[in-house]
Amino acid sequence: MLRSMYSGITGLRNFQDQLDVVANNIANVNTIGFKGSRTTFQSTLFQTLAAGNAPQDLLGGINPMQIGLGSKIASIDKLMTQGSPMSTGKTTDMMIQGEGFFILSDGVGQYYTRAGNFTRDYNGFFVDPASGMKLQGWTARLTPDGQRIVDTNDPIGDIQISSGQVMPAKQTSFVKLAHNLNAGVGIQDTTIVIKSTLGENIPVRFSFERDLNNLNQNVYLWEAKILDTNYNFSNLADNTSSAALTPTQTINGKVELDDYGKVINWVNYAGDDSPLSDTRISIFDVNGNIVGIDGEPVTIGTNNNNNNTGTLSGSIKLVDATTNELVYYNPEDIQLSFDYDNNNNNYSFTITLKDSQGQTIDFNYTTNNGTVGEFNQLLSEGIVDDTTSPNYKLTGLSIKGVDDSDTINTTTTINLRSVRDVIQPPVAGEIKFVDMNNPTNFATAEYISPKTTTSTVVYDSLGNSYNVYLNFTKINENTWFWEAKLDDGTPLYKITTDEQLVNDPANGVIAFDSNGNLAATNWSIVNGNIVQSGGTAGFWFDPAEQGAALNPDVNPPSIAAAGPVMVSVNFQELTQFAAPHSIAVTEQDGNAQGTLDSFAINTNGEIIGIFSNGLTAPLGQVALATFNNPEGLLEVGNSMYAMSSNSGLPQIGVSGVGGRGSIIPGALEMSNVDLAEEFTNMIIAQRGFQANSRSITTADQILNELVNIKR
């Protein structure tokens, strides 16, 4: 009987301990970073009344007979599940999302906690507000060049963030450019399609390239090309008295625009690139105006009472004498011959043409008079050749400026050309090309300014700031000219690719490949030509006189305390695609002096200082520790744990690495106690306690009956 009472006593004791654990969990339901516990039980010793027997012969086996002697507590387990976040907005509050512990130190040992409600003491140390223990991590240190760095390879220590920290001034040594230059800027190539006299389409394409001799002005060199090999421009070989009208597939010139892309001046070049006075563009075409080989009017000598000079005018029209259909002839090779036969006392003239196959077509006429009127009437009615089949008829020419009764007084061969004005380029306004024979047919070249600018602030060694503008101008398909100037337009000076300081303006040429990627940064412009060397690696100037070179007559050369400012330029992240400009200076390493205004903590546990100069710098970083068996840590009160023999050694590092959780700034971790579960466990413990007490009272009643047997 006593055995059952002792078993009941163990149950009472165990359920009392379980109730104590539940009560502790409930008491800490609002304790930040608290981890609840649970109680597990196991049976205790058993008394064996009979041992079991194995089966033998024809008999089966017999199980052992045992009576348990009660229960005992197997373990009280710490439940290290994640608690819910509670936002506080306080800068120094932190919560660990995932595994890991904050590390605290009293100067002797280390302790670990999930409670992140830290404050700063008057020395700037992060401390636990209840115990005053200091939060562990790494505090940033200053390098010789004034940079703050956090070296997580150093041993951890007390984190100290002092108010009034100063960020020293630093001279800018490089700027970094990134993003896109628009490939579609400048004057876009434009094609206008005109028609020949015979109705054939003749496409003429205009292309434009920046004039490298006039980079300070908005000047382009243009080239026009006929995209049909059957036709040629009629252009002067030069612009002198000996000029000759020559056939060419391409002609060129230049155009000057204002800042809005409107034409200020359009110039056609002769064959020797000298400017022509006329801006119209002409081709050799049948039925064009008849001119001489130099493009000049053709004169015919006549006489009557006085010697006179007439002008051959009009256009040759050649048709099939039977069908009256227009017939092609070579407009670049026409001859008109006059001849006087003294023996026969008659006058003759011959017009010689060539067809598309190069065959000669002669039109001959002989007369006794040889007057201007006779010539004009014949060329008005038409003259028919008698050598080809089918026969051709030619009309359209006449001699103007003299009387019809005048006798033609020349015995020479005159070389003629048939020229037709076809395109009127712009002389003002937008870049518009008009078909001179059909004004409703025109083409307008799209213009987008080829210039873009980005700016940055650079600093000298004393923290004085200077606004620097980097100007970019597209000069042809894949190349850009750039230059560096101060905000007042003063040019800066050049640092060469071999790091030499020279007094030339800081400018150069960068090039892109066909995929829009940067291909070259060290090109330059020499005498109006791009050369693949001599580029600029950066710019420099003397703060003593902004934009000036160093003064060699004083010692030191710069009379400014800061000394010269030397800045390299990194172009490597630039691209050139057909997208809007987005070029910007994304990084420069200089700064003015600044004082710590505030700080913030990020998810990596980095403490980032915000300084009065608008810059940020790392001030420190919080360390976290993990354990192989966090349930084995020893609770020491104040929501802290200590390492035990079964917890394993702390594995210390930064958050987010090695299984350490991330940090949520401005929040605290709530207790992971579930009240519904705890109340349920409380009821279970209560009922278990009641049941064990009943087993004791029942055993007591049985013992009482046993005593009462003998009275």
C-alpha positions as a printed Julia matrix, in Angstrom:
711×3 Matrix{Float64}:
  0.0     0.0      0.0
  2.83    2.33     0.79
  4.12    1.83    -2.75
  1.02    3.45    -4.31
  1.3     6.4     -1.96
  4.91    7.0     -2.94
  3.95    6.82    -6.63
  1.24    9.42    -6.03
  3.71   11.64    -4.24
  6.03   11.64    -7.29
  3.08   12.65    -9.47
  2.16   15.5     -7.14
  5.72   16.75    -7.11
  6.08   16.55   -10.93
  2.78   18.27   -11.73
  3.66   20.97    -9.22
  6.91   21.54   -11.14
  4.98   21.61   -14.44
  2.63   24.2    -12.99
  5.65   26.25   -11.92
  6.98   26.19   -15.5
  3.57   27.2    -16.91
  3.28   30.01   -14.37
  6.74   31.28   -15.35
  5.79   31.22   -19.03
  2.6    33.17   -18.36
  4.47   35.66   -16.17
  6.81   36.41   -19.09
  4.14   36.63   -21.78
  5.17   40.28   -22.4
  8.89   39.89   -21.79
 10.78   40.83   -24.97
 13.0    38.1    -26.35
 11.65   35.59   -23.81
 11.65   31.92   -24.8
  9.05   29.7    -23.13
  9.76   26.3    -21.61
  7.94   23.0    -21.49
  8.02   20.06   -19.04
  8.31   16.44   -20.13
  7.9    13.41   -17.86
  9.18    9.84   -17.81
  8.5     6.79   -15.69
 10.78    5.96   -12.77
 12.02    2.62   -11.42
  9.94   -0.57   -11.77
  9.62   -3.43    -9.2
  9.73   -6.82   -10.9
  7.35   -9.34    -9.35
  8.12  -12.14   -11.79
 10.54  -12.5    -14.6
  9.34  -13.56   -17.98
  9.99  -16.97   -19.53
 10.78  -17.78   -23.1
  8.64  -20.36   -24.97
  9.8   -23.94   -24.43
  8.6   -27.35   -25.52
  4.86  -27.13   -25.97
  4.43  -24.11   -23.67
  4.32  -20.48   -24.73
  6.34  -17.63   -23.27
  5.36  -15.66   -20.15
  5.77  -11.87   -19.9
  7.46  -10.33   -16.87
  5.31   -8.78   -14.14
  6.39   -5.28   -13.0
  4.93   -2.46   -10.97
  6.03    1.11   -11.59
  7.18    3.29    -8.74
  5.88    6.64   -10.07
  7.14    9.31   -12.49
  9.9    11.86   -12.68
 10.69   14.96   -14.78
 12.61   13.96   -17.9
 13.5    17.51   -19.01
 12.48   21.13   -18.91
 13.09   22.23   -22.51
 13.66   25.78   -23.7
 11.56   26.47   -26.84
 13.74   28.62   -29.13
 11.03   29.33   -31.7
 10.8    32.77   -33.35
  8.79   35.43   -31.56
  6.64   37.95   -33.4
  8.08   41.4    -34.26
  6.9    44.49   -32.45
  7.68   47.77   -34.19
  8.94   50.52   -31.92
 10.6    53.0    -34.28
 13.44   53.51   -31.81
 16.79   53.69   -33.56
 18.67   51.51   -31.08
 16.01   48.77   -30.88
 16.89   45.63   -32.82
 15.29   42.26   -33.44
 16.9    39.11   -34.78
 14.87   37.4    -37.5
 16.14   33.84   -37.41
 18.77   32.23   -35.23
 21.42   34.07   -33.28
 21.96   36.09   -30.13
 23.18   39.57   -29.32
 26.42   39.5    -27.37
 26.81   41.48   -24.13
 29.88   41.91   -21.98
 30.53   43.08   -18.42
 34.22   43.41   -19.13
 34.94   39.94   -17.8
 32.64   37.45   -19.49
 30.2    37.32   -22.36
 26.45   36.87   -22.16
 23.86   36.32   -24.85
 20.35   37.66   -25.31
 17.51   37.91   -27.76
 16.25   41.12   -26.17
 17.35   43.99   -28.41
 16.11   46.96   -26.37
 19.44   48.76   -26.21
 20.24   52.34   -25.24
 23.35   54.5    -25.32
 25.1    55.71   -22.21
 26.76   59.1    -21.85
 29.98   57.75   -23.39
 28.09   56.57   -26.49
 28.3    52.84   -25.7
 25.35   50.61   -26.66
 24.23   49.02   -23.4
 21.54   46.75   -21.95
 19.32   49.16   -19.97
 18.8    46.78   -17.01
 22.32   45.53   -16.4
 24.48   48.14   -18.11
 26.31   45.41   -20.02
 27.77   46.64   -23.3
 26.71   45.39   -26.72
 29.51   43.72   -28.64
 30.52   44.19   -32.27
 32.97   46.29   -34.24
 33.48   50.04   -34.11
 34.71   51.75   -37.29
 38.22   53.11   -37.37
 39.71   55.89   -39.49
 42.26   55.05   -42.16
 45.17   57.42   -42.88
 43.22   58.91   -45.81
 40.25   59.71   -43.56
 37.98   56.83   -44.54
 35.92   54.95   -41.96
 36.06   51.18   -42.29
 34.67   48.31   -40.23
 37.0    45.31   -40.19
 34.99   42.28   -39.11
 38.2    40.26   -38.99
 39.17   42.16   -35.84
 38.12   40.84   -32.39
 34.76   42.07   -31.22
 34.54   44.8    -28.63
 32.26   47.4    -27.11
 30.31   49.37   -29.74
 30.75   53.09   -29.19
 29.03   55.77   -31.28
 30.04   59.17   -29.99
 28.03   62.26   -30.85
 29.83   65.0    -32.71
 32.03   62.69   -34.75
 33.64   64.51   -37.66
 34.09   63.34   -41.24
 37.26   65.07   -42.47
 37.34   66.83   -45.81
 38.76   64.8    -48.67
 39.97   65.88   -52.09
 38.22   64.34   -55.08
 40.53   62.0    -56.98
 38.11   60.35   -59.41
 34.62   60.59   -60.8
 32.68   57.69   -62.27
 30.22   58.04   -65.15
 27.48   55.56   -65.94
 24.31   54.97   -67.94
 23.41   55.88   -71.52
 24.28   58.31   -74.29
 21.53   58.47   -76.91
 22.73   56.93   -80.19
 19.96   58.68   -82.13
 20.97   62.32   -81.66
 22.24   64.76   -84.27
 20.8    65.1    -87.78
 19.37   61.81   -88.92
 20.13   60.45   -92.39
 17.31   61.43   -94.75
 16.3    60.26   -98.24
 14.17   62.15  -100.73
 12.95   60.41  -103.9
 12.68   62.59  -106.99
 11.56   61.63  -110.49
 13.53   61.9   -113.68
 11.96   63.48  -116.76
 11.22   59.95  -117.99
  9.41   59.16  -114.69
 12.06   57.02  -113.03
 12.51   57.24  -109.24
 15.85   58.67  -108.19
 16.53   58.33  -104.42
 18.94   60.87  -102.97
 20.23   60.26   -99.44
 21.64   63.0    -97.23
 23.94   62.01   -94.37
 25.54   64.29   -91.76
 28.68   64.28   -89.68
 29.84   66.78   -87.1
 32.47   69.25   -88.35
 35.43   68.59   -86.07
 36.97   71.95   -86.96
 33.93   73.77   -85.56
 33.11   71.91   -82.33
 32.22   75.17   -80.62
 29.55   75.77   -83.26
 26.67   73.59   -84.34
 28.12   72.82   -87.78
 27.71   69.61   -89.76
 29.36   68.37   -92.93
 26.77   66.81   -95.23
 27.03   64.39   -98.09
 24.36   63.69  -100.71
 24.48   60.46  -102.65
 22.36   59.27  -105.58
 21.29   55.68  -104.91
 20.88   54.96  -108.62
 23.97   54.48  -110.76
 22.17   55.64  -113.92
 22.14   59.26  -112.74
 24.77   61.74  -111.63
 24.86   65.08  -109.9
 26.06   67.95  -112.06
 28.65   69.66  -109.92
 31.49   72.08  -110.57
 34.98   70.65  -110.32
 36.0    73.87  -108.56
 34.72   77.37  -108.05
 37.17   79.27  -110.25
 37.07   80.69  -113.75
 38.31   77.34  -115.04
 35.49   75.41  -113.39
 34.12   72.39  -115.22
 30.72   70.78  -114.81
 31.48   67.17  -113.86
 29.3    64.14  -113.19
 29.49   62.64  -109.68
 27.48   60.24  -107.54
 28.14   62.26  -104.38
 28.33   65.93  -103.51
 28.91   67.58  -100.16
 28.87   70.78   -98.21
 28.17   72.06   -94.73
 25.23   73.38   -92.75
 25.26   75.57   -89.66
 22.4    75.27   -87.17
 21.3    77.27   -84.18
 20.85   75.7    -80.75
 17.34   74.6    -81.72
 18.34   72.81   -84.9
 17.19   75.56   -87.29
 19.3    76.28   -90.35
 21.45   79.4    -90.2
 23.47   78.75   -93.31
 23.58   76.03   -96.0
 26.58   75.71   -98.31
 27.22   73.49  -101.32
 30.82   72.58  -102.01
 32.44   72.4   -105.43
 34.61   69.42  -106.25
 37.57   71.0   -104.42
 35.43   71.67  -101.29
 35.27   75.39  -101.98
 31.86   76.98  -101.27
 29.47   77.57  -104.16
 27.18   80.57  -104.31
 24.2    78.46  -105.4
 22.53   76.09  -102.91
 20.38   74.24  -105.44
 21.22   70.65  -106.28
 21.12   69.56  -109.94
 21.45   66.34  -111.9
 22.13   65.47  -115.5
 18.74   64.58  -116.94
 17.06   64.51  -120.36
 14.92   67.57  -121.08
 17.06   69.6   -118.66
 18.29   73.07  -119.41
 21.07   73.2   -121.99
 24.34   74.6   -120.62
 28.0    74.47  -121.58
 30.58   72.11  -120.17
 31.34   74.6   -117.38
 27.69   75.14  -116.59
 27.71   78.5   -118.3
 25.09   79.77  -120.81
 25.88   78.77  -124.42
 26.39   81.7   -126.8
 26.05   81.62  -130.61
 27.7    84.28  -132.79
 25.55   85.89  -135.54
 25.92   88.81  -137.94
 23.75   91.06  -140.05
 24.65   94.7   -140.15
 26.53   94.28  -136.84
 28.09   91.3   -135.11
 25.71   89.99  -132.44
 25.68   87.16  -129.9
 22.64   85.02  -129.19
 22.03   82.53  -126.4
 21.16   78.91  -127.01
 18.28   78.08  -124.68
 15.63   75.49  -124.07
 15.85   71.74  -123.49
 16.31   68.91  -125.9
 13.28   66.71  -126.3
 13.92   63.42  -128.09
 10.97   61.23  -129.13
 10.26   58.25  -131.33
  9.2    59.82  -134.65
  6.47   57.19  -135.06
  5.01   56.77  -131.54
  6.0    60.16  -130.15
  7.25   58.46  -126.96
 10.09   60.06  -125.03
 13.49   58.48  -125.68
 16.47   58.48  -123.34
 19.72   60.14  -124.42
 22.92   60.74  -122.5
 22.5    64.22  -120.98
 26.23   64.43  -120.2
 27.4    64.07  -123.83
 25.72   66.39  -126.4
 27.42   68.15  -129.29
 26.21   70.94  -131.55
 28.39   71.56  -134.66
 28.15   74.43  -137.15
 29.96   74.36  -140.52
 30.07   76.65  -143.6
 30.88   75.05  -147.01
 32.61   77.7   -149.14
 32.57   75.51  -152.25
 28.85   74.87  -152.2
 28.03   78.16  -150.5
 25.79   76.52  -147.89
 25.57   76.35  -144.13
 25.02   73.16  -142.06
 24.7    72.13  -138.44
 24.7    68.76  -136.69
 23.32   67.77  -133.27
 24.91   64.57  -131.96
 23.42   62.54  -129.1
 24.12   59.14  -127.59
 21.46   56.68  -126.51
 21.5    54.42  -123.41
 23.67   51.9   -125.27
 26.25   54.54  -126.21
 25.18   54.53  -129.9
 25.5    57.84  -131.72
 22.41   59.6   -133.08
 23.12   62.41  -135.58
 20.66   65.09  -136.63
 21.94   66.94  -139.74
 20.53   69.96  -141.57
 21.92   71.94  -144.49
 20.61   75.35  -145.7
 21.68   78.07  -148.05
 20.74   80.85  -145.65
 21.73   79.63  -142.16
 19.61   82.21  -140.34
 18.55   82.22  -136.7
 14.89   82.11  -137.72
 15.45   79.06  -139.89
 17.25   77.29  -137.0
 14.54   78.17  -134.5
 11.7    77.08  -136.78
 13.4    73.77  -137.54
 14.05   73.01  -133.84
 10.48   74.02  -133.03
  8.91   71.75  -135.65
 11.48   69.0   -135.05
 14.35   67.53  -136.94
 14.32   63.82  -137.79
 17.45   61.72  -138.08
 17.78   59.4   -141.07
 20.3    56.96  -139.68
 18.43   55.01  -136.99
 15.49   52.71  -137.03
 13.09   53.71  -135.75
 13.76   57.34  -136.53
 13.99   59.92  -133.76
 12.75   63.48  -133.75
 14.49   66.23  -131.81
 12.9    69.52  -130.72
 13.24   72.12  -127.99
 16.23   74.35  -128.76
 16.26   77.96  -129.93
 18.59   80.92  -130.18
 17.44   83.91  -128.18
 18.5    87.51  -127.99
 19.05   88.22  -131.73
 16.88   88.85  -134.8
 15.56   85.9   -136.75
 17.15   87.38  -139.87
 20.62   87.22  -138.39
 22.92   84.69  -139.96
 24.62   82.18  -137.67
 28.27   83.12  -137.76
 30.22   80.24  -136.17
 32.03   77.17  -137.46
 32.81   75.27  -134.29
 31.64   72.34  -132.21
 29.97   73.21  -128.91
 29.85   70.62  -126.1
 26.52   70.73  -124.28
 25.03   69.31  -121.1
 21.39   68.79  -120.15
 21.04   69.88  -116.51
 17.93   69.91  -114.31
 17.62   71.51  -110.87
 15.97   68.91  -108.66
 16.35   69.71  -104.93
 16.19   72.94  -103.01
 18.02   72.47   -99.68
 17.02   74.61   -96.71
 18.31   78.13   -96.41
 16.55   78.79   -93.09
 14.22   77.04   -90.66
 14.02   73.29   -90.39
 16.24   70.91   -92.36
 13.84   70.4    -95.26
 14.59   69.2    -98.8
 12.04   70.17  -101.46
 11.57   68.63  -104.92
 11.87   71.71  -107.14
  9.66   70.14  -109.8
  7.01   68.98  -107.3
  6.91   71.14  -104.15
  4.48   68.74  -102.48
  7.3    66.2   -102.44
  9.71   67.0    -99.62
 11.67   65.3    -96.85
 12.54   66.73   -93.43
 15.6    65.52   -91.5
 14.89   64.8    -87.85
 17.15   66.75   -85.53
 17.88   65.96   -81.88
 20.49   68.07   -80.17
 23.79   66.16   -80.17
 24.82   67.68   -76.87
 24.2    66.55   -73.33
 25.73   67.63   -70.06
 26.14   66.13   -66.63
 27.64   67.81   -63.61
 29.21   66.94   -60.31
 30.75   68.67   -57.33
 34.44   68.08   -56.73
 36.36   69.05   -53.61
 39.86   70.22   -52.89
 41.82   68.95   -49.89
 40.27   71.58   -47.61
 36.73   70.64   -48.57
 36.03   73.61   -50.84
 33.53   72.64   -53.51
 33.66   73.33   -57.25
 30.91   72.63   -59.78
 32.32   70.75   -62.76
 30.34   70.18   -65.95
 31.14   67.34   -68.34
 29.81   68.18   -71.81
 29.32   65.46   -74.42
 28.77   66.06   -78.15
 28.13   63.31   -80.68
 30.45   63.72   -83.67
 29.58   60.68   -85.77
 27.85   57.32   -85.55
 29.74   55.85   -82.59
 32.02   58.58   -81.28
 31.52   61.4    -78.8
 33.62   64.43   -77.96
 33.73   65.39   -74.29
 35.19   68.29   -72.38
 35.38   69.34   -68.72
 34.62   72.89   -67.58
 33.81   74.74   -64.4
 30.32   76.14   -63.97
 31.44   79.54   -65.29
 32.63   77.92   -68.53
 36.34   78.01   -67.67
 38.03   75.0    -69.29
 39.87   72.6    -67.02
 43.24   71.14   -67.81
 44.25   67.76   -69.1
 45.68   64.72   -67.33
 47.19   62.45   -69.97
 46.83   58.7    -70.03
 50.38   58.42   -68.63
 49.31   60.66   -65.7
 51.09   63.8    -66.87
 49.6    67.21   -66.08
 49.54   69.43   -69.16
 48.08   72.85   -69.82
 45.9    71.71   -72.72
 42.11   71.79   -72.27
 40.66   68.63   -70.73
 38.82   66.99   -73.61
 38.88   63.82   -75.66
 36.94   61.34   -77.73
 35.24   58.17   -76.53
 34.03   55.49   -78.94
 31.45   52.71   -78.78
 31.18   49.48   -80.74
 28.22   48.37   -82.83
 26.65   46.73   -79.77
 26.55   49.98   -77.82
 29.42   49.02   -75.51
 32.37   51.25   -74.74
 35.25   50.53   -77.13
 37.82   53.32   -76.55
 38.36   56.22   -74.16
 41.79   57.57   -75.14
 41.13   59.06   -78.58
 41.57   62.73   -79.4
 41.01   65.28   -82.16
 44.06   66.66   -83.96
 43.66   69.2    -86.8
 40.04   68.28   -87.31
 40.68   64.53   -87.44
 40.09   61.78   -84.9
 43.29   60.01   -83.88
 43.35   56.87   -81.75
 45.77   58.25   -79.17
 46.47   61.33   -77.12
 43.29   61.02   -75.08
 42.48   62.5    -71.69
 42.41   60.38   -68.53
 41.08   63.17   -66.32
 41.24   66.86   -65.5
 43.01   69.14   -63.06
 43.01   72.77   -61.99
 44.55   75.09   -59.44
 42.06   76.32   -56.79
 44.16   79.46   -56.39
 42.78   80.56   -59.74
 39.94   78.38   -60.92
 40.81   76.78   -64.2
 44.34   78.16   -64.3
 47.52   76.17   -64.6
 50.03   76.12   -61.78
 52.1    79.29   -61.42
 55.77   78.27   -61.86
 56.99   81.65   -60.56
 55.9    81.04   -56.95
 56.91   78.35   -54.49
 54.96   76.2    -54.0
 53.51   76.44   -57.55
 49.95   76.76   -56.25
 49.37   79.69   -53.93
 46.17   78.06   -52.65
 46.54   76.17   -49.38
 44.63   73.25   -50.88
 47.04   72.71   -53.77
 46.04   71.48   -57.23
 42.97   69.26   -57.68
 43.59   66.23   -59.91
 40.63   64.05   -60.91
 40.6    60.93   -63.09
 37.44   60.09   -65.07
 36.06   56.56   -65.34
 33.89   55.98   -68.44
 33.68   52.18   -68.23
 29.97   51.93   -67.37
 28.77   54.14   -70.23
 26.65   52.71   -73.04
 25.32   54.07   -76.33
 21.86   52.82   -77.24
 18.92   54.39   -79.04
 17.37   55.51   -75.77
 17.14   58.88   -74.02
 20.22   60.34   -72.36
 20.66   59.12   -68.79
 24.37   59.78   -68.31
 25.25   60.81   -64.79
 28.14   60.97   -62.38
 27.31   58.06   -60.11
 30.31   58.29   -57.83
 33.02   60.71   -56.75
 35.27   60.15   -53.77
 35.65   63.68   -52.38
 33.68   65.42   -49.67
 33.48   68.48   -47.5
 33.97   68.29   -43.74
 30.88   67.03   -41.92
 29.6    66.39   -38.39
 27.53   63.39   -37.32
 23.85   64.3    -37.32
 22.23   60.91   -36.76
 22.65   57.22   -37.42
 20.6    54.24   -38.51
 21.03   50.46   -38.37
 20.46   48.28   -41.41
 19.53   44.61   -41.75
 23.19   43.6    -41.75
 23.65   45.18   -38.36
 25.73   48.01   -39.81
 25.45   51.29   -37.96
 25.44   53.97   -40.67
 26.23   57.54   -39.69
 24.53   60.44   -41.46
 26.75   63.54   -41.54
 25.94   67.2    -42.02
 27.67   67.21   -45.43
 24.98   64.86   -46.73
 27.22   61.79   -46.83
 27.01   58.56   -44.91
 29.76   56.39   -43.46
 29.86   53.18   -41.42
 30.27   53.75   -37.69
 30.15   50.16   -36.5
 28.52   46.77   -36.88
 26.64   44.55   -34.45
 27.99   41.03   -33.91
 25.75   37.98   -33.51
 26.5    34.56   -32.04
 25.01   31.17   -32.79
 25.34   27.88   -30.95
 25.1    24.29   -32.08
 22.67   23.69   -29.19
 21.01   26.97   -28.18
 18.61   25.02   -25.89
 21.67   24.09   -23.84
 22.4    27.7    -22.85
 22.2    28.53   -19.18
 19.71   31.22   -18.18
 21.27   33.76   -15.81
 18.38   36.2    -15.5
 17.74   39.61   -17.05
 16.74   37.8    -20.3
 20.37   36.68   -20.7
 22.06   33.37   -21.23
 25.51   32.06   -20.55
 27.43   29.36   -22.35
 27.14   25.92   -20.76
 29.05   22.71   -21.26
 26.29   21.42   -23.58
 25.54   24.57   -25.59
 28.68   24.45   -27.69
 31.05   27.32   -28.33
 29.66   30.61   -29.69
 30.14   31.1    -33.43
 30.52   34.86   -33.74
 30.1    36.86   -36.95
 27.89   39.29   -38.84
 24.18   38.8    -39.43
 22.99   37.03   -42.54
 26.12   34.86   -42.74
 26.73   31.37   -41.39
 23.13   30.75   -40.37
 22.93   33.91   -38.29
 19.63   35.65   -38.79
 19.1    39.14   -40.13
 18.48   42.19   -37.99
 15.25   44.16   -38.12
 16.02   47.69   -36.88
 13.44   49.68   -34.96
 11.65   46.54   -33.71
 11.75   44.1    -30.79
 11.07   40.39   -30.61
  8.01   39.55   -28.53
  7.79   36.55   -26.21
  7.04   33.29   -27.97
  4.66   32.19   -25.18
  1.24   31.07   -26.46
 -1.34   31.86   -23.74
 -3.91   29.42   -25.11
 -1.38   26.6    -24.93
 -0.22   27.63   -21.46
 -3.76   27.71   -20.07
 -4.34   24.27   -21.55
 -1.14   23.01   -19.91
 -2.29   24.59   -16.65
 -5.54   22.6    -16.75
 -3.64   19.4    -17.56
 -1.28   19.98   -14.62
 -4.18   20.74   -12.31
 -6.09   17.61   -13.28
 -2.97   15.48   -13.0
 -2.3    16.88    -9.55
 -5.91   16.16    -8.51
 -5.74   12.57    -9.8
 -2.49   11.85    -7.92
 -3.9    13.27    -4.74
 -6.85   10.87    -5.14
 -4.51    7.88    -5.41
 -2.88    8.91    -2.12
 -6.21    9.36    -0.26
 -7.45    6.06    -1.65
 -4.31    4.25    -0.46
 -4.75    5.93     2.92
 -8.34    4.65     3.22
 -7.2     1.1      2.38
 -4.48    1.3      5.03
 -7.06    2.52     7.5
 -9.27   -0.49     6.74
 -6.28   -2.74     7.21
 -5.62   -1.29    10.66
 -9.27   -1.69    11.56
 -9.18   -5.48    10.94
 -7.82   -5.96    14.49
 -9.83   -4.04    17.04
